[in-house]
Amino acid sequence: MEFVRDVMSTDVEYCTPLDNLYEVSVKMKDLNIGAIPILEDKKLIGMITDRDLVVRGYAEKRSGSNQVTNVMSEDLVTCTPDTSLQEASQLMAKHQIRRLPVIENEQLVGMLSLGDLSTNQMSDNSAGEALSHISEENHLH
C-alpha cells in the first residue's frame, strides 16, 4: 500500500493573511497554479482558488486590494502523510476537490493533487475515479 507521503508535493507555495487578492492572483499566474494555501504562523488557516477569486472576490465587487481572508475557504478537508492513496482519492471525490492539503503536527507539509495520483501507477486508478466523480458532480450543478 502506498501513502500520501510517497507522491505528495512538498515544495508548496503559500500566502499569508497579509496578502491581498491582487498578490494572490499574480502568484497564481507566475506559478501557473490554481490554488494557494493560506498560512499563519506555519498553520494552515485557509485555501484560495482561482474560482474563489472570481466567485467570492471579483463577482462580489471586491477590489484587488481586498484581504485574502475575505474570500478564502476556511472549512478545509485535509489528510496526513500517512493517509493511504486510496483513502485520499476517496476524500477528494467525496468533497469535490482537486487538491488536498497534507498536515502533520498542525503544519502544512505538502499538497496532494489529482496529478500526483495520476502519475502513481499503484493508485488503483484512484485519480481517474476521483476525477470522474468530481467531473460528474460539477456537471450536475
Secondary structure, DSSP 8 states (H G I E B T S, - for coil): --BHHHH-B-----B-TT-BHHHHHHHHHHHT-SEEEEEETTEEEEEEEHHHIIIIIGGGT--TTSBGGGTSB-S---B-TTSBHHHHHHHHHHHT-SEEEEEETTEEEEEEEHHHHHT-TTSTTHHHHHHHHHHHHHHH-
